[in-house]
Amino acid sequence: MNLRKRGGAVADIAILVVDVTSGTQPITWESIRILREKKTPFVIAANKIDRVSGWKPNIDADFLDTYNKQKEHVREFLDRGLLRMVGDFLEEGFKGIDRYDKIKDFTKQVAIVPTSAKTGEGISTLLMVLMGLVQQYLTKNLQFSEGSAHGVVLEVKKERGYGKTMDVLIYNGILNKGDIFIVGGLEKPIKSKIRALLTPKPLDEIRDPRQKFDSVDMVSAAAGIKILAPNIDDVVAGSPFRSIIDPSMEETVYKDIEDEVQKIRIKTEKAGVVLLADTLGSLEALENHLSKNNVKISVADVGPIKKEDIINAKIVKEFDPYSAVVLGFNVPILPDAEEQAHVENIRIFTNNVIYRLLEDYLEYSETRKAEDTAKDLEDLILPAKLKMYPQYVFRNSNPAVFGVSVEAGTLKPRVSLITDKGKKVGKIHQLQDKGQNINKVDKGGEVAISIRGIEIGKDIEKDEILYVSLPESHVRQLNSRFLNELTSDQKEALRDYIKIKRNTEHAWWGV
């Protein structure tokens, strides 16, 4: 049975899995924003209730049944976690969200179903809620399907005892052992033949089973299946999957898959960033997110960051130096690419959270553009190293006021500070010496500084070593155009700062 709307588009209902013991994570919010953008209904599985302190598991029980058997303080602890989750969603603009048993209209409110994938508690409840949503949203659009299998690749990986395998969600048709199939690859579509079809034990997850697989001869939509087949090393996660039951359709299917994959990939002559992602789905989401923030893309592809990507960024550098970067979402950097980046002075940004990847690039781009307005040394933020005096903490917060000694460099007000571990501290509001505001203090000077938005003892300790936070564009100019203008202690503070950034940033931090 296939969930398919009239007109050919697949009808989706999503499950968002959130750790109830730690709250929503950044990558979860990114998923939620994409679902809201696509107007996709979803249910929240508040997972890992078995990790709640004092929880007594009841294997495979309905949530309310197991919840009512817990001690009062255990229920209260879980309720507080769910309440925090509701608050987080309210801040994101979701007004109708609550535990499933308190919801009257599932088409107007988002349901939270507490679960444990480990003990099975709440899983039957989650399925019940999903069935209800299917009845509300999709009943009129359900169709039984036969014929060749249509699906999407979830993951390609080595499976112990099996070699390279492919996890596929079949959403239409029937798939048999021995069928020929075509699937999207890194360079071109891949044709192969199914050696084995493996399904997980009941209630297991296809990508992380607790028990061994069962071998089957046939599956029908909708189903998750693990496929063993030769020559699938270059299969791309997120790519379309089609089985071939009529040899005369092979050429058409090959062309359709090639076109579908190429629609997501981008290669133009225009100046823009070079973008790499782990799956086609991630790549599509990134393209949409960057486009909305007016970030141009010259190349977008799936796979690790390669030497070729650095060369493409170097070409962009001739047209737009601010876009001459490589952005990688959840992908590794190959050694030859890292080496080439050092040679060509090309920045690489990697992250597994979409909006953080974008934020890192935009911050870099903006500070690079600041070079155009930095006319001379006075326009630049100067390096400085500070040592806190723990005995001279005048106020812990609102604002924090404390004494420091300038160990190296030059300190001015309205500059941001970081610790020697790279942690952001905040911006200096004022410098004071003997109750008088001052605009500058050099090495050896002692001064009181005030910083808003932090609490000493909580956000920073009383005896931290602090450094002035410098935009990368300023570092570049200080280290080249103005190096001879700096004092020896300013150079010392600058070298220390560069070392801290290289040790703490995701990507290589160079000048």
C-alpha positions as CSV (number, residue, x, y, z in Angstrom):
1,M,0.0,0.0,0.0
2,N,1.4,3.4,-1.0
3,L,0.7,6.8,0.5
4,R,0.4,8.8,-2.7
5,K,-1.6,11.9,-3.5
6,R,-3.5,12.3,-6.8
7,G,-1.2,13.9,-9.3
8,G,1.8,11.8,-8.3
9,A,3.2,13.6,-5.2
10,V,4.0,11.4,-2.2
11,A,1.9,12.4,0.8
12,D,4.1,12.7,4.0
13,I,3.5,12.5,7.7
14,A,6.8,12.8,9.6
15,I,8.0,11.6,13.0
16,L,10.4,13.9,14.8
17,V,12.5,12.0,17.4
18,V,13.6,14.2,20.3
19,D,15.6,13.1,23.4
20,V,13.2,14.0,26.3
21,T,16.1,14.0,28.8
22,S,18.1,16.7,26.9
23,G,15.5,18.7,25.0
24,T,15.5,19.7,21.4
25,Q,18.8,19.9,19.6
26,P,19.9,22.4,16.9
27,I,19.6,19.9,14.1
28,T,16.0,19.1,15.2
29,W,15.0,22.7,14.8
30,E,16.4,22.7,11.3
31,S,14.3,19.7,10.5
32,I,11.2,21.4,12.0
33,R,11.7,24.5,9.9
34,I,11.9,22.4,6.8
35,L,8.8,20.5,7.7
36,R,6.9,23.7,8.4
37,E,8.1,25.2,5.1
38,K,6.8,22.0,3.3
39,K,3.6,22.1,5.3
40,T,4.1,18.5,6.4
41,P,2.2,17.3,9.4
42,F,4.4,15.7,12.1
43,V,4.3,13.9,15.4
44,I,7.0,14.3,18.1
45,A,8.4,11.1,19.6
46,A,9.8,12.3,23.0
47,N,12.2,9.4,23.2
48,K,14.3,7.8,26.0
49,I,11.8,7.9,28.8
50,D,13.6,4.9,30.1
51,R,16.4,7.2,31.1
52,V,14.3,9.4,33.3
53,S,15.6,9.1,36.9
54,G,13.7,6.4,38.8
55,W,11.8,5.1,35.8
56,K,10.6,1.5,36.1
57,P,10.2,0.0,32.5
58,N,7.2,-1.9,31.4
59,I,8.2,-3.6,28.1
60,D,6.1,-2.6,25.1
61,A,3.5,-1.0,27.2
62,D,1.1,1.8,26.1
63,F,2.4,5.1,27.4
64,L,-0.4,6.0,29.8
65,D,-0.3,2.5,31.2
66,T,3.4,2.6,32.0
67,Y,3.2,6.3,33.1
68,N,0.5,5.6,35.7
69,K,2.6,2.9,37.2
70,Q,5.5,5.2,37.9
71,K,6.1,7.0,41.3
72,E,4.8,10.5,41.6
73,H,8.2,12.2,41.6
74,V,9.2,10.2,38.4
75,R,6.0,11.4,36.6
76,E,6.7,15.0,37.7
77,F,10.3,14.8,36.4
78,L,9.0,13.6,33.0
79,D,6.3,16.2,33.0
80,R,8.8,19.0,33.5
81,G,10.9,17.7,30.6
82,L,7.8,17.7,28.4
83,L,6.9,21.2,29.6
84,R,10.3,22.5,28.6
85,M,9.8,21.0,25.2
86,V,6.5,22.7,24.8
87,G,8.1,26.0,25.8
88,D,10.8,25.6,23.2
89,F,8.2,25.0,20.5
90,L,6.2,28.0,21.7
91,E,9.3,30.1,21.2
92,E,9.5,28.8,17.6
93,G,6.0,29.9,16.9
94,F,4.0,26.7,17.5
95,K,0.9,27.6,19.6
96,G,-0.9,24.2,19.5
97,I,1.4,21.6,21.0
98,D,0.8,19.2,23.9
99,R,1.0,15.6,25.0
100,Y,-1.2,13.5,22.7
101,D,-3.8,12.5,25.3
102,K,-4.6,16.2,25.9
103,I,-5.2,17.1,22.3
104,K,-8.7,17.3,20.8
105,D,-8.0,18.1,17.2
106,F,-4.8,16.5,15.7
107,T,-5.1,18.6,12.5
108,K,-4.7,21.8,14.5
109,Q,-2.2,20.8,17.2
110,V,1.1,19.0,17.3
111,A,1.1,15.8,19.4
112,I,4.0,14.7,21.7
113,V,4.1,11.0,22.3
114,P,6.6,9.9,25.0
115,T,8.4,6.7,24.0
116,S,11.4,4.4,24.6
117,A,12.9,2.7,21.6
118,K,14.9,0.5,24.0
119,T,11.9,-0.9,26.0
120,G,9.2,-0.4,23.4
121,E,7.1,1.7,25.8
122,G,4.9,4.2,24.0
123,I,5.7,2.7,20.5
124,S,2.2,1.2,20.2
125,T,0.8,4.6,21.3
126,L,2.9,6.4,18.6
127,L,1.6,4.0,16.0
128,M,-2.0,4.7,17.1
129,V,-1.5,8.4,16.8
130,L,0.0,8.0,13.4
131,M,-2.9,5.9,12.3
132,G,-5.2,8.6,13.4
133,L,-3.3,11.2,11.4
134,V,-3.4,9.0,8.4
135,Q,-7.2,8.8,8.7
136,Q,-7.4,12.6,9.0
137,Y,-5.0,13.5,6.2
138,L,-4.5,10.7,3.8
139,T,-7.4,8.2,3.7
140,K,-8.9,9.7,0.6
141,N,-5.5,9.5,-1.2
142,L,-4.5,5.9,-0.4
143,Q,-4.0,3.6,-3.3
144,F,-2.9,0.0,-3.7
145,S,0.1,-0.3,-6.0
146,E,1.7,-3.1,-8.0
147,G,4.4,-3.2,-10.6
148,S,8.1,-2.1,-10.4
149,A,9.4,-0.8,-7.1
150,H,9.9,2.9,-6.5
151,G,11.9,4.1,-3.5
152,V,14.5,6.3,-2.0
153,V,17.9,5.4,-0.6
154,L,18.2,6.1,3.1
155,E,21.8,5.0,3.7
156,V,24.7,3.1,2.2
157,K,27.1,1.4,4.6
158,K,29.2,-1.6,5.4
159,E,27.3,-4.2,7.5
160,R,29.2,-6.7,9.5
161,G,28.9,-10.1,7.9
162,Y,27.3,-8.7,4.7
163,G,29.7,-6.1,3.3
164,K,28.4,-3.0,1.6
165,T,24.6,-2.7,1.9
166,M,21.9,-0.2,1.0
167,D,18.9,0.8,3.1
168,V,16.0,1.7,0.9
169,L,12.4,2.9,1.7
170,I,10.1,1.4,-0.9
171,Y,7.0,3.6,-1.2
172,N,5.5,2.1,-4.3
173,G,5.3,-1.3,-6.1
174,I,6.8,-4.7,-5.4
175,L,10.5,-5.7,-5.1
176,N,11.8,-9.2,-5.6
177,K,15.1,-10.9,-4.9
178,G,17.0,-11.1,-8.2
179,D,15.4,-7.9,-9.6
180,I,17.5,-5.5,-11.7
181,F,17.5,-2.0,-10.3
182,I,18.9,1.5,-11.1
183,V,19.8,4.0,-8.5
184,G,21.6,7.4,-8.4
185,G,25.4,7.4,-8.1
186,L,28.2,10.0,-7.4
187,E,29.1,10.2,-11.1
188,K,26.1,8.6,-12.9
189,P,23.2,6.2,-12.3
190,I,24.2,2.7,-11.2
191,K,22.7,-0.5,-12.5
192,S,22.9,-3.6,-10.3
193,K,21.1,-6.8,-9.3
194,I,19.6,-7.7,-5.9
195,R,21.4,-10.6,-4.3
196,A,19.4,-10.5,-1.0
197,L,16.6,-8.7,0.7
198,L,16.9,-8.3,4.4
199,T,14.3,-7.1,6.9
200,P,14.8,-6.3,10.6
201,K,13.1,-8.3,13.3
202,P,9.7,-6.8,14.4
203,L,10.0,-3.4,16.1
204,D,13.7,-3.1,15.1
205,E,15.0,-0.1,13.1
206,I,16.2,-0.9,9.6
207,R,19.4,1.2,10.1
208,D,20.3,0.1,13.6
209,P,18.8,-3.3,14.4
210,R,19.2,-4.9,17.8
211,Q,18.8,-8.4,16.4
212,K,19.9,-10.2,13.1
213,F,18.0,-9.7,9.9
214,D,15.5,-12.0,8.2
215,S,16.1,-12.8,4.5
216,V,13.0,-12.5,2.4
217,D,12.2,-13.1,-1.3
218,M,9.8,-10.2,-1.8
219,V,8.6,-6.9,-0.2
220,S,5.8,-4.6,-1.2
221,A,5.3,-0.9,-0.5
222,A,5.4,0.7,1.9
223,A,8.5,-1.0,3.5
224,G,12.0,-0.4,4.7
225,I,14.4,-3.0,3.3
226,K,18.2,-3.7,3.4
227,I,19.5,-4.6,0.0
228,L,22.7,-6.6,-0.8
229,A,24.0,-6.0,-4.3
230,P,27.3,-5.6,-6.2
231,N,28.8,-2.3,-7.3
232,I,26.9,0.0,-4.9
233,D,29.9,1.8,-3.3
234,D,29.1,5.1,-5.1
235,V,25.4,5.1,-4.5
236,V,24.2,8.4,-3.1
237,A,22.0,8.6,0.0
238,G,18.8,10.3,-0.8
239,S,18.8,9.3,-4.5
240,P,15.8,7.7,-6.2
241,F,15.6,3.9,-6.6
242,R,13.7,2.0,-9.3
243,S,13.5,-1.7,-10.1
244,I,13.3,-2.9,-13.7
245,I,10.7,-5.5,-14.6
246,D,10.4,-4.6,-18.2
247,P,13.8,-4.4,-20.0
248,S,12.4,-2.0,-22.6
249,M,12.0,0.6,-19.8
250,E,15.6,0.5,-18.7
251,E,16.8,3.4,-20.8
252,T,13.9,5.6,-19.8
253,V,14.4,4.9,-16.1
254,Y,18.1,5.5,-16.3
255,K,17.4,8.9,-17.9
256,D,14.7,9.8,-15.4
257,I,17.0,9.1,-12.4
258,E,19.9,11.0,-14.0
259,D,17.6,14.0,-14.6
260,E,16.2,13.9,-11.0
261,V,19.7,13.8,-9.4
262,Q,21.0,16.6,-11.7
263,K,18.1,18.9,-10.9
264,I,19.5,19.0,-7.3
265,R,23.2,19.3,-8.3
266,I,24.4,22.7,-9.5
267,K,27.3,23.7,-11.6
268,T,27.4,27.1,-13.2
269,E,29.9,29.7,-14.4
270,K,28.7,32.3,-11.9
271,A,30.6,33.3,-8.8
272,G,29.3,31.6,-5.7
273,V,30.2,29.2,-2.8
274,V,31.1,25.6,-3.4
275,L,28.7,23.4,-1.5
276,L,29.0,19.7,-0.5
277,A,26.5,17.6,1.5
278,D,26.2,14.0,2.6
279,T,22.8,13.3,0.9
280,L,20.7,14.7,-1.9
281,G,18.0,15.6,0.6
282,S,20.5,17.6,2.7
283,L,21.9,19.2,-0.5
284,E,18.4,20.3,-1.5
285,A,17.6,21.8,1.9
286,L,21.0,23.6,1.9
287,E,20.3,25.1,-1.5
288,N,17.0,26.4,-0.4
289,H,18.4,27.8,2.9
290,L,21.3,29.6,1.2
291,S,19.1,31.0,-1.6
292,K,16.8,32.5,1.0
293,N,19.8,34.3,2.6
294,N,21.0,35.6,-0.8
295,V,24.0,33.3,-0.9
296,K,25.0,32.4,-4.5
297,I,26.1,28.8,-5.2
298,S,28.6,28.0,-8.0
299,V,28.9,24.2,-7.4
300,A,26.6,21.9,-5.3
301,D,27.3,18.2,-5.1
302,V,27.1,15.2,-2.8
303,G,30.2,13.5,-1.2
304,P,33.4,14.4,0.6
305,I,35.3,17.7,0.0
306,K,37.9,16.9,-2.7
307,K,40.8,18.7,-4.2
308,E,38.6,19.6,-7.2
309,D,36.3,21.5,-4.9
310,I,39.2,23.7,-3.7
311,I,40.2,24.4,-7.3
312,N,36.6,25.4,-8.1
313,A,36.7,27.8,-5.2
314,K,40.0,29.3,-6.4
315,I,38.3,30.0,-9.8
316,V,35.5,31.8,-8.0
317,K,38.1,33.9,-6.2
318,E,38.9,35.8,-9.4
319,F,35.3,37.0,-9.6
320,D,34.2,37.3,-6.0
321,P,36.8,36.8,-3.2
322,Y,34.0,36.7,-0.6
323,S,32.4,33.7,-2.1
324,A,35.6,31.7,-2.7
325,V,34.9,29.2,0.1
326,V,33.9,25.6,0.4
327,L,30.9,24.7,2.7
328,G,30.6,21.1,3.8
329,F,27.5,19.7,5.6
330,N,28.1,16.5,7.5
331,V,31.0,15.5,5.1
332,P,34.7,14.7,5.6
333,I,37.6,16.7,4.1
334,L,39.9,14.5,2.1
335,P,43.7,15.0,2.8
336,D,44.5,16.3,-0.7
337,A,41.7,18.9,-0.4
338,E,43.0,20.1,3.0
339,E,46.5,20.4,1.6
340,Q,45.3,22.3,-1.5
341,A,43.3,24.7,0.7
342,H,46.4,25.6,2.6
343,V,48.3,26.2,-0.7
344,E,45.5,28.3,-2.2
345,N,44.4,30.0,1.0
346,I,40.8,28.8,0.6
347,R,38.6,28.6,3.6
348,I,36.7,25.4,4.3
349,F,33.7,25.5,6.7
350,T,32.1,22.2,7.9
351,N,29.2,21.7,10.3
352,N,26.4,19.2,10.8
353,V,23.8,21.9,11.5
354,I,22.6,23.8,8.5
355,Y,22.0,27.2,10.0
356,R,25.3,27.2,11.9
357,L,27.2,26.4,8.7
358,L,25.5,29.4,7.1
359,E,26.2,31.7,10.1
360,D,29.9,30.8,10.1
361,Y,30.1,31.6,6.4
362,L,28.2,34.9,6.7
363,E,30.3,36.1,9.6
364,Y,33.4,35.3,7.6
365,S,32.0,37.1,4.5
366,E,31.0,40.2,6.4
367,T,34.4,40.5,8.1
368,R,36.2,40.0,4.8
369,K,34.2,42.8,3.3
370,A,35.3,45.0,6.3
371,E,38.8,45.0,4.7
372,D,37.5,47.4,2.1
373,T,36.7,50.0,4.8
374,A,39.8,49.4,7.0
375,K,42.0,52.3,5.7
376,D,44.8,52.1,8.3
377,L,45.8,50.6,11.6
378,E,43.4,52.9,13.6
379,D,40.4,51.2,11.9
380,L,41.5,47.8,13.1
381,I,40.9,46.1,16.4
382,L,44.2,45.5,18.1
383,P,45.3,42.3,19.8
384,A,45.6,42.1,23.6
385,K,46.0,39.5,26.3
386,L,44.5,40.1,29.8
387,K,44.7,38.4,33.2
388,M,41.9,38.7,35.6
389,Y,42.4,39.6,39.3
390,P,40.2,37.2,41.3
391,Q,40.5,39.5,44.3
392,Y,39.1,42.5,42.4
393,V,35.7,41.3,41.3
394,F,33.5,44.4,42.0
395,R,30.2,43.0,40.6
396,N,29.4,39.5,39.5
397,S,26.7,40.5,36.9
398,N,24.4,43.2,35.4
399,P,27.1,44.2,34.4
400,A,30.1,42.2,35.6
401,V,32.8,44.6,36.8
402,F,36.3,43.3,37.5
403,G,40.0,44.2,37.5
404,V,42.5,43.0,34.8
405,S,46.1,43.4,34.0
406,V,47.1,43.9,30.3
407,E,49.8,41.2,29.8
408,A,50.4,42.1,26.1
409,G,49.0,44.3,23.4
410,T,46.6,47.2,23.6
411,L,43.1,47.3,25.1
412,K,40.3,49.6,24.1
413,P,36.6,49.7,25.0
414,R,33.8,48.1,22.9
415,V,35.8,45.1,21.9
416,S,34.7,41.5,22.4
417,L,36.7,39.0,24.5
418,I,37.3,35.3,24.4
419,T,39.0,32.9,26.9
420,D,42.2,31.1,26.2
421,K,40.0,28.1,25.4
422,G,38.1,30.0,22.7
423,K,34.9,30.6,24.6
424,K,33.1,33.8,23.8
425,V,32.8,36.1,26.9
426,G,31.2,39.3,25.7
427,K,31.9,42.9,24.7
428,I,33.7,45.4,27.0
429,H,31.3,48.3,27.8
430,Q,33.8,50.6,29.7
431,L,37.4,50.8,30.8
432,Q,37.9,52.6,34.1
433,D,41.1,53.7,36.0
434,K,40.5,55.2,39.4
435,G,36.9,55.8,38.7
436,Q,37.5,57.6,35.4
437,N,36.6,56.3,31.9
438,I,39.6,55.8,29.6
439,N,39.9,54.9,25.9
440,K,43.1,52.9,25.9
441,V,45.5,50.9,28.0
442,D,48.8,49.3,26.9
443,K,50.9,46.5,28.3
444,G,51.5,46.7,32.0
445,G,48.4,48.7,32.7
446,E,45.8,47.7,35.2
447,V,42.2,48.7,34.7
448,A,38.6,47.8,35.7
449,I,36.4,46.6,32.8
450,S,32.6,46.1,32.7
451,I,30.8,43.5,30.6
452,R,27.0,43.0,30.2
453,G,25.2,39.7,29.9
454,I,27.6,37.5,31.8
455,E,27.9,36.2,35.4
456,I,31.3,35.6,37.0
457,G,31.5,32.2,38.5
458,K,28.9,30.9,36.1
459,D,29.9,32.0,32.6
460,I,33.5,32.6,33.3
461,E,35.8,31.9,36.3
462,K,37.5,34.6,38.4
463,D,41.0,33.9,37.2
464,E,40.6,33.6,33.4
465,I,43.2,34.5,30.8
466,L,41.3,36.6,28.2
467,Y,42.1,37.8,24.7
468,V,40.5,40.4,22.5
469,S,38.4,38.7,19.7
470,L,39.6,39.8,16.3
471,P,37.7,39.6,13.0
472,E,39.7,37.4,10.6
473,S,40.0,40.2,8.1
474,H,41.7,42.3,10.8
475,V,44.0,39.5,11.6
476,R,45.0,39.1,8.0
477,Q,45.8,42.8,7.7
478,L,47.7,43.0,11.0
479,N,49.7,39.9,10.0
480,S,50.6,41.4,6.6
481,R,50.2,45.1,5.9
482,F,50.8,46.3,9.5
483,L,53.0,43.7,11.0
484,N,56.0,46.0,11.2
485,E,53.8,48.6,12.9
486,L,53.0,46.4,15.8
487,T,55.0,46.3,19.1
488,S,56.6,43.0,20.1
489,D,53.9,42.4,22.8
490,Q,51.1,43.1,20.3
491,K,52.7,40.5,18.0
492,E,52.9,38.1,20.9
493,A,49.1,38.6,21.6
494,L,48.3,38.2,17.9
495,R,50.3,34.9,17.6
496,D,48.5,33.5,20.7
497,Y,45.1,34.5,19.4
498,I,45.7,32.8,16.0
499,K,46.8,29.6,17.8
500,I,43.6,29.6,19.9
501,K,41.4,30.0,16.8
502,R,43.2,27.2,14.9
503,N,42.8,24.9,17.9
504,T,39.1,25.6,18.5
505,E,37.4,26.2,15.1
506,H,35.8,23.5,13.0
507,A,37.7,24.5,9.8
508,W,41.3,25.4,9.3
509,W,41.7,29.0,10.5
510,G,44.5,30.7,8.6
511,V,45.7,34.1,7.4
